[in-house]
Amino acid sequence: MFQDYYSQHEPFASSGSIAVVGTTSTGLLYLFSPVALGVCRLYPRYAPYATLAGLLVVSLSLSLASLATSTTTLIALQGVLYAIGGAIAYCPTILYLEEWFAARKGMAYGMVWSGEGLASAVFPLILQRLLAEYGHKTTLRATGIAIFIICAPLSFFIKPRLPASNTVAAMRPWDLRFLFSTLFLPYQLGNLVQGTGHFSRLSP
């Protein structure tokens, strides 16, 4: 939504690198998520605060992006900073699913991904309407504020089932046995094809 709008409106219409904003945000969100998850596992005492801190970064990045007058600033704020904040906010959800669900863990993950997919289908329609009526500045500010107001109260329900240690936790080794599963390759191939299609949609 934003890429199409930026490419047709000043002061970004003449920029040839406006597509970098979306690809940077998406790519960095994928790449930084394992880092954020690893830090939360290493410092479990502070992990419950990650969601609220990440939401604050997301809200600030979008609000500050509304003041941007160059593509470089948009890449830094709506691309880099937004992705980092999103990864920090999201990682406790994945971390704590393993603690709260055992027998029905697959169903829990499925509900999370379904909710994400539903939001991805509805949110662009709202953004398109806001951009058409109010422009990118108001839309960015309203989106940043709305995300924090809606999600911040819900972040208090994202908490561990087990008490966190007051000391730095020893990192458990990653279980890589799934690499040798006969189901891994077809699933990973599907993810690769889907991800390639997603990134091609972001290109100009």
Residue frames relative to the residue before (quaternion, step in Angstrom):
aa qw qx qy qz dx dy dz
M 1.0000 0.0000 0.0000 0.0000 0.00 0.00 0.00
F 0.7106 0.4573 -0.2632 0.4656 3.54 0.76 -1.03
Q 0.6295 0.5483 -0.3468 0.4276 3.59 0.98 -0.80
D 0.6622 0.4973 -0.3078 0.4684 3.58 0.90 -0.89
Y 0.6633 0.5063 -0.3065 0.4580 3.56 0.96 -0.85
Y 0.6645 0.5124 -0.3073 0.4488 3.57 0.86 -0.96
S 0.6842 0.5099 -0.2911 0.4326 3.58 0.93 -0.88
Q 0.7369 0.3965 -0.2241 0.4995 3.58 1.24 -0.30
H 0.7468 0.3455 -0.1988 0.5324 3.58 1.24 -0.14
E 0.4988 -0.6380 0.5035 0.3011 3.52 -1.20 0.66
P 0.6110 -0.1045 -0.7717 -0.1424 1.54 -2.32 1.00
F 0.5778 0.6329 -0.3501 0.3782 3.60 1.26 0.24
A 0.4538 0.7317 -0.4343 0.2647 3.60 1.25 -0.24
S 0.7130 0.4589 -0.2587 0.4626 3.59 1.04 -0.74
S 0.5340 0.6367 -0.4052 0.3811 3.60 1.26 -0.10
G 0.3159 -0.7642 0.5354 0.1716 3.55 -0.96 0.87
S 0.7069 0.4451 -0.2548 0.4871 3.59 1.25 -0.06
I 0.2917 0.7865 -0.5050 0.2033 3.59 1.14 0.46
A 0.5976 0.5761 -0.3657 0.4211 3.61 1.14 -0.55
V 0.5422 0.6345 -0.3978 0.3811 3.59 1.21 -0.42
V 0.5606 0.6153 -0.3913 0.3925 3.60 1.12 -0.60
G 0.7290 0.4401 -0.2457 0.4632 3.57 0.76 -1.05
T 0.6812 0.4828 -0.3024 0.4597 3.57 0.90 -0.89
T 0.6201 0.5310 -0.3423 0.4651 3.59 1.07 -0.68
S 0.6593 0.5178 -0.3062 0.4511 3.56 0.92 -0.93
T 0.7035 0.4649 -0.2703 0.4647 3.58 0.81 -1.02
G 0.6866 0.4946 -0.2867 0.4491 3.57 0.85 -0.96
L 0.6861 0.4753 -0.2891 0.4689 3.58 0.91 -0.88
L 0.5948 0.5598 -0.3625 0.4488 3.58 1.12 -0.62
Y 0.6575 0.4923 -0.3015 0.4841 3.57 1.02 -0.81
L 0.7223 0.4705 -0.2562 0.4374 3.57 0.83 -1.01
F 0.7181 0.4556 -0.2609 0.4568 3.58 0.98 -0.78
S 0.5231 0.6672 -0.4083 0.3384 3.60 1.17 -0.46
P 0.6671 0.4749 -0.3344 0.4665 3.67 0.85 -0.75
V 0.6134 0.5418 -0.3473 0.4579 3.58 1.09 -0.66
A 0.6734 0.4878 -0.2922 0.4725 3.56 0.89 -0.96
L 0.6451 0.5152 -0.3194 0.4652 3.58 1.00 -0.80
G 0.6501 0.5183 -0.3120 0.4597 3.59 1.00 -0.79
V 0.6448 0.5085 -0.3183 0.4736 3.59 1.01 -0.79
C 0.6513 0.5109 -0.3184 0.4620 3.59 0.99 -0.80
R 0.6498 0.4951 -0.3147 0.4834 3.59 1.07 -0.68
L 0.6691 0.5063 -0.2991 0.4544 3.56 1.05 -0.74
Y 0.7770 0.1810 -0.0898 0.5962 3.57 1.12 -0.73
P 0.0745 -0.8588 0.5054 0.0384 3.62 0.50 1.14
R 0.5651 0.6142 -0.3872 0.3918 3.59 1.16 -0.49
Y 0.7528 0.3797 -0.1973 0.5003 3.58 1.08 -0.75
A 0.4476 0.7270 -0.4309 0.2923 3.59 1.26 -0.20
P 0.6371 0.5393 -0.3637 0.4135 3.68 0.90 -0.69
Y 0.6805 0.4780 -0.2966 0.4696 3.60 1.15 -0.47
A 0.4741 0.7100 -0.4273 0.2976 3.59 1.26 -0.21
T 0.6426 0.5398 -0.3382 0.4259 3.58 0.92 -0.84
L 0.6821 0.4754 -0.2898 0.4741 3.59 0.84 -0.95
A 0.6503 0.5061 -0.3202 0.4674 3.60 0.96 -0.81
G 0.6610 0.5054 -0.3068 0.4621 3.59 0.96 -0.84
L 0.6355 0.5244 -0.3257 0.4638 3.58 1.01 -0.77
L 0.6302 0.5279 -0.3303 0.4637 3.57 1.04 -0.75
V 0.6498 0.5076 -0.3109 0.4728 3.59 0.99 -0.83
V 0.6391 0.5260 -0.3169 0.4631 3.59 0.98 -0.87
S 0.6759 0.5024 -0.2915 0.4537 3.55 0.87 -0.98
L 0.6728 0.4883 -0.2925 0.4726 3.57 0.94 -0.88
S 0.6482 0.5319 -0.3306 0.4331 3.59 0.93 -0.85
L 0.6814 0.4723 -0.2917 0.4771 3.60 0.93 -0.85
S 0.6567 0.5104 -0.3166 0.4561 3.58 0.96 -0.83
L 0.6815 0.4692 -0.2888 0.4817 3.59 0.96 -0.82
A 0.5963 0.5737 -0.3605 0.4306 3.59 1.13 -0.62
S 0.5887 0.5836 -0.3700 0.4194 3.59 1.16 -0.50
L 0.6692 0.4786 -0.2923 0.4876 3.58 1.25 -0.35
A 0.4737 0.7046 -0.4268 0.3114 3.60 1.26 -0.19
T 0.1450 -0.7823 0.6019 0.0689 3.54 -1.13 0.78
S 0.7373 0.3078 -0.2120 0.5627 3.59 1.28 0.09
T 0.6097 -0.5710 0.4107 0.3654 3.53 -1.23 0.53
T 0.6008 0.5758 -0.3543 0.4266 3.58 1.06 -0.73
T 0.6607 0.4959 -0.3011 0.4763 3.57 0.98 -0.85
L 0.6292 0.5296 -0.3301 0.4633 3.58 1.03 -0.76
I 0.6416 0.5216 -0.3232 0.4603 3.58 0.97 -0.85
A 0.6732 0.5049 -0.2944 0.4530 3.57 0.96 -0.89
L 0.7639 0.3867 -0.2004 0.4762 3.58 0.89 -0.94
Q 0.7824 0.3214 -0.1690 0.5060 3.58 0.61 -1.14
G 0.6748 0.4630 -0.2947 0.4935 3.57 1.25 -0.31
V 0.8058 0.3098 -0.1524 0.4811 3.57 0.41 -1.26
L 0.7366 0.4383 -0.2560 0.4469 3.59 0.58 -1.16
Y 0.6328 0.5351 -0.3278 0.4537 3.58 1.00 -0.81
A 0.6713 0.5025 -0.2985 0.4558 3.59 0.93 -0.89
I 0.6455 0.5133 -0.3245 0.4631 3.58 0.95 -0.83
G 0.6642 0.4999 -0.3010 0.4673 3.58 0.93 -0.89
G 0.6517 0.5198 -0.3150 0.4538 3.58 1.00 -0.82
A 0.6511 0.5109 -0.3163 0.4637 3.57 0.98 -0.81
I 0.6513 0.5101 -0.3105 0.4682 3.58 0.97 -0.85
A 0.6794 0.5015 -0.2922 0.4489 3.58 0.94 -0.89
Y 0.7263 0.4818 -0.2399 0.4275 3.56 1.00 -0.85
C 0.6152 0.6278 -0.3562 0.3170 3.59 0.98 -0.80
P 0.6240 0.5309 -0.3919 0.4186 3.71 0.89 -0.56
T 0.5776 0.5869 -0.3836 0.4182 3.60 1.09 -0.61
I 0.6897 0.4579 -0.2689 0.4923 3.57 0.90 -0.94
L 0.6404 0.5517 -0.3210 0.4272 3.56 1.00 -0.85
Y 0.7607 0.4075 -0.2130 0.4582 3.57 0.84 -0.96
L 0.4894 0.6506 -0.4432 0.3752 3.61 1.20 -0.22
E 0.6444 0.5349 -0.3188 0.4438 3.56 1.04 -0.77
E 0.6716 0.4948 -0.3004 0.4625 3.58 1.13 -0.61
W 0.7367 0.4437 -0.2298 0.4556 3.56 0.97 -0.87
F 0.7881 0.2453 -0.1267 0.5501 3.59 1.11 -0.57
A 0.0704 -0.7845 0.6156 0.0248 3.55 -1.02 0.87
A 0.7736 0.3434 -0.1898 0.4976 3.58 0.45 -1.24
R 0.7837 0.2632 -0.1279 0.5479 3.60 1.07 -0.75
K 0.1808 0.8234 -0.5170 0.1485 3.55 1.06 0.74
G 0.6338 0.5421 -0.3319 0.4407 3.58 1.01 -0.81
M 0.6500 0.5081 -0.3128 0.4707 3.57 1.00 -0.83
A 0.6389 0.5335 -0.3251 0.4488 3.58 1.01 -0.81
Y 0.6621 0.4848 -0.3044 0.4836 3.57 0.93 -0.88
G 0.6376 0.5378 -0.3268 0.4444 3.57 1.01 -0.78
M 0.6496 0.5064 -0.3174 0.4701 3.58 1.01 -0.76
V 0.6284 0.5286 -0.3354 0.4618 3.58 1.04 -0.75
W 0.6951 0.4586 -0.2841 0.4752 3.58 0.83 -0.97
S 0.6234 0.5348 -0.3488 0.4513 3.61 1.04 -0.65
G 0.6457 0.5118 -0.3153 0.4709 3.55 1.01 -0.79
E 0.6376 0.5185 -0.3197 0.4715 3.54 1.04 -0.77
G 0.6582 0.5107 -0.3060 0.4609 3.58 0.99 -0.83
L 0.6378 0.5241 -0.3260 0.4608 3.57 1.02 -0.79
A 0.6546 0.5021 -0.3081 0.4738 3.56 0.96 -0.86
S 0.6499 0.5229 -0.3141 0.4534 3.58 1.03 -0.78
A 0.6645 0.4914 -0.3054 0.4729 3.58 1.16 -0.51
V 0.7269 0.4350 -0.2363 0.4760 3.58 1.02 -0.82
F 0.6421 0.5850 -0.3296 0.3699 3.57 0.90 -0.95
P 0.6596 0.5045 -0.3429 0.4392 3.67 0.84 -0.77
L 0.6152 0.5454 -0.3523 0.4471 3.61 1.06 -0.64
I 0.6488 0.5012 -0.3097 0.4815 3.56 1.04 -0.79
L 0.6600 0.5135 -0.3080 0.4538 3.58 0.94 -0.90
Q 0.6350 0.5402 -0.3308 0.4421 3.56 0.98 -0.83
R 0.6601 0.4994 -0.2983 0.4753 3.57 0.98 -0.84
L 0.6676 0.5002 -0.3021 0.4614 3.58 0.92 -0.87
L 0.6541 0.5129 -0.3150 0.4581 3.58 0.94 -0.86
A 0.6664 0.5120 -0.3049 0.4481 3.58 0.95 -0.85
E 0.7593 0.4013 -0.2097 0.4674 3.57 0.99 -0.80
Y 0.8293 0.2407 -0.0898 0.4963 3.58 0.95 -0.84
G 0.5059 -0.6542 0.4353 0.3558 3.62 1.17 -0.24
H 0.6794 -0.5410 0.3225 0.3763 3.56 -1.28 0.31
K 0.6164 0.5682 -0.3689 0.4013 3.61 0.99 -0.67
T 0.7021 0.4463 -0.2659 0.4871 3.57 0.79 -1.02
T 0.6409 0.5386 -0.3253 0.4397 3.58 1.00 -0.82
L 0.6572 0.5067 -0.3106 0.4636 3.59 0.93 -0.87
R 0.6769 0.4836 -0.2986 0.4677 3.57 0.89 -0.89
A 0.6655 0.4990 -0.3056 0.4633 3.58 0.91 -0.90
T 0.6516 0.5176 -0.3147 0.4565 3.58 0.99 -0.81
G 0.6578 0.5171 -0.3066 0.4538 3.57 0.93 -0.91
I 0.6821 0.4752 -0.2847 0.4773 3.56 0.94 -0.91
A 0.6632 0.5197 -0.3090 0.4412 3.59 0.93 -0.91
I 0.6280 0.5371 -0.3407 0.4484 3.59 0.96 -0.83
F 0.6899 0.4746 -0.2917 0.4623 3.58 0.88 -0.89
I 0.6698 0.5084 -0.3085 0.4446 3.60 0.89 -0.94
I 0.7055 0.4599 -0.2679 0.4679 3.59 0.94 -0.87
C 0.7808 0.3970 -0.1898 0.4434 3.57 0.81 -1.02
A 0.5753 0.6227 -0.3861 0.3637 3.61 1.05 -0.64
P 0.6756 0.4658 -0.3280 0.4680 3.67 0.81 -0.80
L 0.6537 0.5179 -0.3188 0.4504 3.59 1.07 -0.72
S 0.5683 0.6247 -0.3825 0.3749 3.59 1.15 -0.52
F 0.6056 0.5726 -0.3583 0.4206 3.60 1.15 -0.49
F 0.6355 0.5021 -0.3308 0.4844 3.60 1.26 -0.24
I 0.5960 0.5222 -0.3702 0.4849 3.59 1.28 -0.13
K 0.2885 0.7594 -0.5155 0.2725 3.54 -0.02 1.29
P 0.5664 -0.6140 0.4198 0.3550 3.58 -1.15 0.49
R 0.4805 -0.6394 0.5151 0.3081 3.54 -1.22 0.47
L 0.7383 0.3436 -0.1887 0.5488 3.55 1.12 -0.75
P 0.5369 -0.6244 0.4447 0.3523 3.62 -1.02 0.67
A 0.4136 -0.7118 0.5147 0.2394 3.54 -0.99 0.90
S 0.5055 -0.6457 0.4848 0.3041 3.53 -1.15 0.69
N 0.4813 -0.6669 0.4890 0.2906 3.56 -1.14 0.61
T 0.6892 0.4238 -0.2733 0.5203 3.56 1.26 -0.15
V 0.6500 -0.4958 0.3899 0.4240 3.52 -1.30 0.21
A 0.3629 -0.7530 0.5100 0.2032 3.56 -0.75 1.06
A 0.4702 -0.6413 0.5233 0.3062 3.51 -1.18 0.62
M 0.4472 -0.7027 0.4871 0.2625 3.55 -0.81 1.00
R 0.3456 -0.7109 0.5742 0.2132 3.55 -0.85 0.97
P 0.5107 -0.6366 0.4622 0.3469 3.58 -0.96 0.71
W 0.5252 -0.6318 0.4702 0.3222 3.53 -1.10 0.75
D 0.3561 -0.7141 0.5642 0.2117 3.56 -0.96 0.90
L 0.0659 -0.8419 0.5354 -0.0182 3.58 -0.28 1.28
R 0.3248 0.7703 -0.4960 0.2347 3.58 1.18 0.38
F 0.5676 0.6124 -0.3920 0.3861 3.59 1.16 -0.50
L 0.5507 0.6259 -0.3978 0.3831 3.61 1.18 -0.45
F 0.7239 0.4193 -0.2272 0.4986 3.57 1.17 -0.59
S 0.4673 0.6713 -0.4469 0.3623 3.56 1.27 0.19
T 0.5058 -0.6589 0.4632 0.3089 3.59 -1.03 0.76
L 0.6435 0.5196 -0.3284 0.4561 3.60 1.21 -0.33
F 0.5526 0.6604 -0.3915 0.3243 3.59 1.15 -0.53
L 0.6807 0.5211 -0.3038 0.4157 3.59 0.80 -1.02
P 0.6876 0.4562 -0.3222 0.4641 3.68 0.77 -0.81
Y 0.6454 0.5117 -0.3275 0.4629 3.57 1.00 -0.78
Q 0.6721 0.4957 -0.2981 0.4623 3.57 0.92 -0.90
L 0.6220 0.5337 -0.3353 0.4646 3.58 1.07 -0.72
G 0.6387 0.5171 -0.3153 0.4746 3.57 1.03 -0.78
N 0.6432 0.5153 -0.3153 0.4705 3.57 1.00 -0.85
L 0.6480 0.5316 -0.3155 0.4449 3.57 0.99 -0.84
V 0.6636 0.4942 -0.2997 0.4749 3.57 0.94 -0.90
Q 0.6637 0.5030 -0.3020 0.4639 3.58 0.93 -0.90
G 0.6693 0.5049 -0.2975 0.4567 3.57 0.96 -0.87
T 0.6251 0.5340 -0.3326 0.4621 3.57 1.05 -0.74
G 0.6499 0.5079 -0.3106 0.4725 3.56 1.01 -0.79
H 0.6331 0.5382 -0.3299 0.4480 3.57 1.04 -0.76
F 0.6948 0.4643 -0.2805 0.4721 3.58 0.90 -0.90
S 0.6314 0.5245 -0.3484 0.4526 3.60 1.03 -0.65
R 0.6060 0.5495 -0.3510 0.4556 3.57 1.16 -0.55
L 0.6735 0.4994 -0.2970 0.4569 3.56 1.13 -0.62
S 0.5837 0.5956 -0.3797 0.4005 3.58 1.18 -0.39
P 0.5993 -0.5920 0.3891 0.3728 3.61 -1.16 0.55
